[in-house]
Each structure stands twice: as C-alpha cells, then as structure tokens.
Amino acid sequence: MAITPTQLDRVSAQLTDDLLTGKRAALARAITLVESKRADHRRQAEALLSQLMPHTGKAFRVGITGVPGVGKSTTIDNLGSMLTKAGHKVAVLAVDPSSTRSGGAILGDKTRMAKLAYDDNAYIRPSPSAGTLGGVASKTRETMLLCEAVGFDVILVETVGIGQSETTVAQMVDCFLVMMLPGAGDELQGIKKGVLEVADLIAVNKADGEGAARARSAASAYKAALSMMAPRSQRWRVPVTTMSGLTGEDLDRLWRLALDYKAAMQESGAFARRRQNQQVDWMWEMIEAHLRNSFQEAEAVSQELPQIMQAVRSGTLPATAAVSKLLAAFHGN
C-alpha cells in the first residue's frame, strides 16, 4: 500500500518532535532518511528539514583535514572529550571512504574514537562517501542541520584528506583546520597553495617527545610559506600552532585559536556572509544533483546510455558526440 503525502507529513512532524526533544534514536533515523535515495524519502527529508530550519545554525562547525596518518581521529577524540567536559555537546561527522563492494561506510570511527564513543554528550556518525568528491558525504550539510536541531553546539567534520576534499569541506564549515605531520619532508609536501588558501588554522600534530623539535621546525616552515601569501582577511592571519592529539598537549590552545577566529569573523560580519554564501552554494549543488538524477533516470537516456558509455570507453565515440546524443535523447530530438 502506497504512503500518501499526508502520511509522510505526519511522519516528518513526529520525527521533528522527537529530534527537538533530544532523542538520539530519532537523530539516527533522520540521518538515514536524508541519506536515502528513494523519492518518497527525499520528499519526507525535505519536509523534515524545512520544519527544523528555525532550530538550526547555532553550532560552531569545524572542518578537520590532513593526510592519512596525521592523527585526525585521535585528535578529535581528545579534543571532543575536552569540549564535552567543558559543557559542550559535540557531534562528529567522520566521513570514511566507501566500501568498494557495498558502498557503505567502513565503520572504524567508533573504535578510533574510544572516549567519545561512550560519551553521552557526544555523537559519532560515520557516513559513506557514496562516490562524492574527496570522500565527503553528499548529505553532510543536512546531517549538520539535524545535529544542530538536536542541540549539539560543536560539530566536527573529519575528512579522508585526499584530493579536493579540503576545498569541499571548507565550503560547508565555519572554521577549517588543516593538520600537518612534523619532519620527514612533510614541510615541503604539505606546503600546497590550495590547502593554505582554504585553511583558517594550521596545526602541526605529534609535537610530543622526540617529535616536538621536528614539529616546531615544520611550524616555522608553514609560517614562512604563509607570509608570502596575501591573507584572505585583513582581520585574520592564519596561525600555525603545534600540539599533540595523542597526549592532548596544547589542544586547549588550538581551541582558543578557533574561538578567536570565530570572534574576529563575527565582528567583521564575515562569519554570517560565509554561511549565507554556503547556503546558496548548497542550493546549486542540489540543483545539479537533481538535474543529473533526472537526466539519468529518463527512459530515453537510460536506454542509450550503456551503449554510448561503452563506445566512449572504447574510443570509438568522442565524448563531445556522446553528450550531443544523450542530450538529444533527453530532449526528445
């Protein structure tokens, strides 16, 4: 029996009530709903988000990236625990590479964040990347809104740290932290103009024990690189700090720098403008996604697509010609 629009609206209303009263099980259901590709679920998710919008936007959204092995998960575990002890409610959206077989998330985050996994004031949500750019889940923005509606006031978004994921995440958070490794030539490897252009904070991790001196050396190299670049804002010079995500040393200093950044951007009005621009960017991304889905689901396109893809793959049909053929089929020409 088909579910009617009225029934869908009732389900959304009940889920909204459950979320606003802080029910954790409702949050898991809501995130699963917005990640669904079913048409009826998409409609229900849209209704849900519309009802929740007045209760969102109050959290501090922080993106965290870095090369694999830099210690992102360990740092988030200790940083998040420090914040919950200070009275914050912390949501961690840890985006894993998709499984090559099932497309699902590789659910290792709760084992790598042992403290937060058992913290009543923390919530960890691994999400499949679903083939989106840089391993960033296509529904991360919606998930942030859901977490805010439940009452989480700090949202940490961990990326897999590959390709263009840095830029993608930087466009959906308030503050973007880039973590670097000390020594081993990483000073040169890590100084990439694209990364530095989107960073709001840079932290050299593993500055403990024998790594402390290497971390300070690396920090000096990053500071020198930044000094040769024009700052994005006259109100903020990107700081470079050292810390140890493993021992927790100087994580408090790192968080103070994040709050200093937030205060400076709020005072200048850049904080609000950044969020407004992100909303518009999000709108266009969703339009592009819907148009692509509509295109691929069109019967005339789906009939020709396998053969045309094979022809392009084998080199017998230029991509430009393939585009013309598929668009002609889509428009019925």
C-alpha positions as CSV (number, residue, x, y, z in Angstrom):
1,M,0.0,0.0,0.0
2,A,1.5,3.4,-1.0
3,I,2.2,6.0,1.6
4,T,0.2,9.2,0.9
5,P,1.7,12.7,1.1
6,T,-0.4,13.4,4.2
7,Q,1.1,10.3,6.0
8,L,4.6,11.4,5.0
9,D,4.0,14.8,6.5
10,R,2.8,13.2,9.8
11,V,5.9,11.0,9.9
12,S,8.1,14.2,9.4
13,A,6.1,16.0,12.1
14,Q,6.6,13.2,14.6
15,L,10.3,12.9,13.8
16,T,10.7,16.6,14.2
17,D,9.2,16.5,17.7
18,D,11.5,13.6,18.6
19,L,14.5,15.5,17.4
20,L,13.7,18.7,19.2
21,T,13.2,16.8,22.4
22,G,16.7,15.4,22.0
23,K,16.0,11.7,21.3
24,R,19.2,10.2,20.0
25,A,17.5,7.3,18.2
26,A,15.5,9.9,16.2
27,L,18.7,11.5,15.1
28,A,20.0,8.2,13.7
29,R,16.7,7.7,11.9
30,A,16.7,11.2,10.5
31,I,20.2,11.0,9.1
32,T,19.4,7.6,7.5
33,L,16.4,9.3,6.0
34,V,18.3,12.2,4.4
35,E,20.9,9.9,3.1
36,S,18.3,7.7,1.3
37,K,18.0,8.0,-2.5
38,R,14.3,6.9,-2.6
39,A,12.0,9.6,-4.0
40,D,9.5,9.3,-1.1
41,H,12.3,9.5,1.4
42,R,13.7,12.6,-0.3
43,R,10.3,14.3,-0.1
44,Q,10.0,13.4,3.6
45,A,13.5,14.6,4.3
46,E,12.8,18.0,2.6
47,A,9.7,18.4,4.8
48,L,11.7,17.5,7.9
49,L,14.5,19.9,7.2
50,S,12.0,22.7,6.5
51,Q,10.4,22.2,9.9
52,L,13.8,22.1,11.6
53,M,15.5,25.1,9.9
54,P,14.4,27.6,12.7
55,H,16.2,25.4,15.2
56,T,19.5,25.2,13.4
57,G,22.5,27.4,12.8
58,K,23.7,27.8,16.4
59,A,26.6,25.3,16.4
60,F,30.2,26.1,15.6
61,R,31.1,24.0,12.6
62,V,34.7,23.0,12.3
63,G,36.2,21.0,9.4
64,I,39.4,19.0,10.1
65,T,41.6,17.5,7.3
66,G,45.1,16.2,6.9
67,V,46.9,13.4,5.1
68,P,46.1,9.8,6.3
69,G,48.1,9.0,9.4
70,V,48.3,12.6,10.6
71,G,46.2,11.7,13.6
72,K,42.8,13.3,12.9
73,S,40.7,10.7,14.7
74,T,42.9,10.7,17.8
75,T,42.9,14.4,17.9
76,I,39.2,14.6,17.5
77,D,38.7,12.0,20.2
78,N,40.7,14.0,22.8
79,L,39.6,17.4,21.6
80,G,35.9,16.3,21.7
81,S,36.4,14.9,25.2
82,M,37.9,18.2,26.3
83,L,34.9,20.1,25.0
84,T,32.3,17.8,26.5
85,K,34.0,18.1,29.9
86,A,33.6,21.9,29.4
87,G,29.9,21.5,28.9
88,H,29.6,21.3,25.1
89,K,27.7,18.8,23.1
90,V,29.9,17.5,20.3
91,A,28.8,15.8,17.1
92,V,31.5,14.2,14.9
93,L,30.7,13.5,11.3
94,A,33.5,11.2,10.3
95,V,33.4,10.6,6.6
96,D,35.1,7.3,5.6
97,P,35.9,6.0,2.1
98,S,33.1,4.0,0.7
99,S,33.4,0.2,0.7
100,T,34.2,-0.9,-2.9
101,R,31.7,-3.7,-2.6
102,S,28.7,-2.4,-0.7
103,G,29.2,1.3,-1.0
104,G,28.7,1.6,2.8
105,A,30.9,3.3,5.3
106,I,33.9,1.5,6.8
107,L,32.7,1.8,10.4
108,G,36.1,2.2,12.1
109,D,35.5,5.6,13.7
110,K,33.9,4.4,16.9
111,T,36.9,2.2,17.6
112,R,39.3,5.0,16.8
113,M,37.4,7.5,19.0
114,A,37.1,5.3,22.1
115,K,36.4,8.2,24.5
116,L,33.7,9.9,22.5
117,A,32.0,6.6,21.6
118,Y,31.0,6.3,25.3
119,D,30.4,10.0,26.0
120,D,26.7,10.8,26.5
121,N,27.4,14.4,25.3
122,A,29.0,13.2,22.0
123,Y,27.6,11.7,18.8
124,I,29.7,10.0,16.1
125,R,28.2,9.4,12.7
126,P,30.3,7.6,10.1
127,S,28.9,8.2,6.6
128,P,29.6,6.6,3.3
129,S,31.2,8.9,0.8
130,A,29.0,7.5,-1.9
131,G,31.5,8.4,-4.6
132,T,31.3,12.1,-3.9
133,L,34.3,14.4,-4.2
134,G,37.2,13.6,-1.9
135,G,35.2,11.2,0.3
136,V,32.9,14.0,1.5
137,A,29.4,12.6,2.0
138,S,26.8,14.3,-0.2
139,K,24.5,14.7,2.7
140,T,26.9,16.1,5.3
141,R,25.2,19.5,5.2
142,E,21.8,18.0,6.0
143,T,23.4,15.9,8.8
144,M,24.9,19.1,10.3
145,L,21.5,20.7,10.4
146,L,19.9,17.6,12.1
147,C,22.7,17.6,14.8
148,E,22.1,21.3,15.5
149,A,18.4,20.8,15.8
150,V,19.0,18.1,18.5
151,G,21.2,20.5,20.4
152,F,24.8,19.8,19.5
153,D,26.7,23.1,19.7
154,V,30.0,21.9,18.2
155,I,30.2,19.9,15.0
156,L,33.5,18.5,13.9
157,V,33.7,17.2,10.3
158,E,36.6,14.9,9.6
159,T,37.5,14.3,6.0
160,V,39.6,11.5,4.5
161,G,42.1,14.2,3.4
162,I,42.6,13.3,-0.2
163,G,42.2,15.1,-3.5
164,Q,39.9,18.1,-3.4
165,S,38.1,17.2,-0.2
166,E,39.8,20.1,1.6
167,T,38.0,22.7,-0.6
168,T,34.7,20.8,-0.4
169,V,34.7,20.7,3.4
170,A,35.9,24.3,3.7
171,Q,32.8,25.4,1.8
172,M,30.5,23.9,4.4
173,V,32.0,24.8,7.8
174,D,32.7,27.9,9.8
175,C,36.4,27.2,10.5
176,F,38.7,24.9,8.6
177,L,41.7,23.3,10.4
178,V,44.5,21.7,8.4
179,M,46.6,19.2,10.3
180,M,50.2,18.6,9.3
181,L,52.9,16.0,10.2
182,P,56.2,17.0,11.6
183,G,59.5,16.2,9.8
184,A,60.1,13.5,7.2
185,G,60.0,16.1,4.4
186,D,56.4,16.9,5.2
187,E,57.1,20.6,5.4
188,L,57.7,20.6,1.7
189,Q,54.9,18.1,0.9
190,G,52.4,19.9,3.0
191,I,53.0,23.4,1.6
192,K,50.5,23.3,-1.1
193,K,49.0,26.6,-2.2
194,G,45.5,25.2,-2.5
195,V,45.5,23.9,1.1
196,L,46.9,27.0,2.6
197,E,44.4,29.1,0.7
198,V,41.4,27.4,2.4
199,A,43.0,26.9,5.9
200,D,41.8,29.1,8.8
201,L,44.1,27.3,11.2
202,I,47.2,25.1,10.7
203,A,48.3,22.7,13.4
204,V,51.4,20.5,13.4
205,N,50.5,17.3,15.2
206,K,52.6,14.8,17.2
207,A,54.6,17.6,18.9
208,D,55.4,15.3,21.8
209,G,58.6,13.5,22.9
210,E,61.2,13.4,20.2
211,G,58.7,14.8,17.7
212,A,58.5,18.2,19.5
213,A,61.5,19.7,17.8
214,R,60.5,18.5,14.4
215,A,57.0,19.9,14.9
216,R,58.4,23.3,15.8
217,S,60.6,23.2,12.7
218,A,57.7,22.3,10.5
219,A,55.6,25.1,12.0
220,S,58.3,27.6,11.2
221,A,58.3,26.4,7.5
222,Y,54.5,26.8,7.3
223,K,54.6,30.3,8.8
224,A,57.3,31.3,6.3
225,A,55.1,30.0,3.4
226,L,52.0,31.9,4.7
227,S,54.0,35.1,5.0
228,M,54.4,35.1,1.2
229,M,50.7,34.8,0.5
230,A,48.1,37.6,0.6
231,P,45.7,36.9,3.6
232,R,42.1,36.2,2.8
233,S,41.0,38.6,5.5
234,Q,42.7,41.7,6.9
235,R,41.2,40.7,10.3
236,W,42.8,37.3,10.4
237,R,46.3,36.0,9.8
238,V,46.2,32.2,9.7
239,P,48.1,31.0,12.8
240,V,50.3,27.9,12.9
241,T,50.5,26.0,16.1
242,T,51.9,22.8,17.4
243,M,50.0,20.2,19.5
244,S,49.7,16.5,20.3
245,G,46.5,14.9,19.6
246,L,47.7,11.7,21.4
247,T,48.6,13.3,24.7
248,G,46.2,16.3,24.5
249,E,49.0,18.8,24.9
250,D,48.1,22.2,23.7
251,L,44.7,21.2,22.4
252,D,43.2,23.9,24.6
253,R,45.4,26.5,22.8
254,L,44.2,25.1,19.5
255,W,40.6,25.5,20.5
256,R,41.2,29.1,21.8
257,L,42.6,29.9,18.4
258,A,39.5,28.5,16.8
259,L,37.3,30.7,19.1
260,D,39.5,33.7,18.3
261,Y,38.9,33.2,14.6
262,K,35.2,32.9,15.2
263,A,35.1,36.1,17.2
264,A,37.1,38.0,14.6
265,M,34.9,36.8,11.7
266,Q,31.7,37.6,13.6
267,E,32.9,41.1,14.4
268,S,33.6,41.8,10.8
269,G,30.4,40.3,9.5
270,A,32.4,37.7,7.5
271,F,31.0,34.8,9.6
272,A,27.4,35.5,8.6
273,R,28.4,36.2,4.9
274,R,30.3,32.9,4.8
275,R,27.2,30.9,5.9
276,Q,24.9,32.8,3.6
277,N,27.2,32.0,0.6
278,Q,27.4,28.4,1.7
279,Q,23.6,28.2,1.6
280,V,23.5,29.4,-1.9
281,D,26.3,27.1,-3.0
282,W,24.4,24.2,-1.4
283,M,21.3,25.1,-3.3
284,W,23.1,25.0,-6.6
285,E,24.8,21.7,-5.7
286,M,21.4,20.2,-5.0
287,I,20.0,21.5,-8.3
288,E,22.9,20.0,-10.2
289,A,22.4,16.7,-8.4
290,H,18.6,16.6,-9.1
291,L,19.2,17.5,-12.7
292,R,21.8,14.7,-13.1
293,N,19.4,12.2,-11.5
294,S,16.5,13.3,-13.7
295,F,18.8,13.0,-16.7
296,Q,20.0,9.5,-15.9
297,E,16.5,8.3,-14.9
298,A,14.9,9.5,-18.2
299,E,13.8,6.4,-20.1
300,A,15.2,7.6,-23.5
301,V,18.6,8.3,-21.8
302,S,18.8,5.1,-19.8
303,Q,18.1,3.0,-23.0
304,E,21.0,4.6,-24.9
305,L,23.4,5.2,-22.0
306,P,25.1,1.7,-21.7
307,Q,25.9,1.6,-25.4
308,I,27.1,5.2,-25.6
309,M,29.3,4.7,-22.5
310,Q,30.8,1.6,-24.0
311,A,31.6,3.5,-27.2
312,V,33.2,6.3,-25.3
313,R,35.2,3.9,-23.2
314,S,36.5,2.0,-26.3
315,G,37.4,5.2,-28.0
316,T,35.0,4.8,-31.0
317,L,32.8,7.8,-30.0
318,P,34.2,11.2,-28.8
319,A,32.8,12.4,-25.5
320,T,31.5,15.5,-27.2
321,A,29.5,13.5,-29.6
322,A,28.2,11.3,-26.8
323,V,27.0,14.4,-24.9
324,S,25.1,15.6,-28.0
325,K,23.4,12.2,-28.5
326,L,22.4,11.9,-24.9
327,L,21.0,15.4,-24.7
328,A,19.1,14.9,-27.9
329,A,17.6,11.7,-26.4
330,F,16.7,13.6,-23.2
331,H,15.0,16.5,-25.1
332,G,13.3,14.1,-27.5
333,N,15.0,15.4,-30.6
